Amino acid sequence: MTDKKEDKSTWAIGGGVLLGIGVGFFFLQASALAFVGSILAGLGIGLVITAIISSRSNINP
């Protein structure tokens, strides 16, 4: 049996994109660029959260 700790910090990227798509659907009728912008914002938030989670997991192994 191996004690392998799985890193689930990358899930934040997918979650951020899904959140961006969900928010973007509200803006889709107003502007397609707002839809794309919300997807990119969700991706950016997911990447920031992933970086924070990864840095904290490296501090406390």
C-alpha positions as CSV (number, residue, x, y, z in Angstrom):
1,M,0.0,0.0,0.0
2,T,1.4,3.4,-0.9
3,D,0.7,6.6,0.8
4,K,0.4,8.8,-2.2
5,K,-1.2,12.2,-1.5
6,E,-3.0,13.4,-4.6
7,D,-2.7,17.0,-5.5
8,K,-6.2,18.3,-6.2
9,S,-5.1,21.9,-6.7
10,T,-5.6,21.7,-10.4
11,W,-9.3,21.2,-9.8
12,A,-9.4,24.9,-9.1
13,I,-8.7,25.7,-12.7
14,G,-11.6,23.6,-14.0
15,G,-13.9,24.9,-11.3
16,G,-12.9,28.5,-12.2
17,V,-13.7,27.9,-15.8
18,L,-17.0,26.4,-15.0
19,L,-17.8,29.3,-12.8
20,G,-16.9,31.7,-15.5
21,I,-19.1,29.9,-18.0
22,G,-22.0,30.0,-15.6
23,V,-21.6,33.7,-14.9
24,G,-21.0,34.3,-18.6
25,F,-24.4,32.9,-19.6
26,F,-26.0,35.8,-17.8
27,F,-24.0,38.2,-20.0
28,L,-24.4,36.3,-23.2
29,Q,-27.5,38.1,-24.4
30,A,-25.9,41.5,-23.7
31,S,-22.5,40.9,-25.2
32,A,-20.5,37.9,-26.5
33,L,-17.3,39.6,-25.4
34,A,-18.6,39.7,-21.8
35,F,-19.2,36.0,-22.1
36,V,-15.6,35.3,-23.2
37,G,-14.3,37.8,-20.6
38,S,-16.0,36.0,-17.8
39,I,-14.6,32.6,-19.0
40,L,-11.1,34.2,-19.0
41,A,-11.7,35.7,-15.6
42,G,-12.8,32.4,-14.2
43,L,-9.6,30.8,-15.7
44,G,-7.5,33.5,-14.1
45,I,-9.1,33.0,-10.7
46,G,-8.6,29.3,-10.9
47,L,-4.9,29.7,-11.8
48,V,-4.4,32.0,-8.8
49,I,-6.1,29.6,-6.4
50,T,-4.0,26.8,-7.8
51,A,-0.8,28.7,-7.2
52,I,-1.9,29.5,-3.6
53,I,-2.8,25.9,-2.9
54,S,0.4,24.6,-4.4
55,S,2.6,27.0,-2.5
56,R,0.9,26.1,0.8
57,S,1.3,22.3,0.2
58,N,5.0,22.8,-0.5
59,I,5.5,24.6,2.8
60,N,3.9,21.8,4.9
61,P,4.9,18.5,3.3
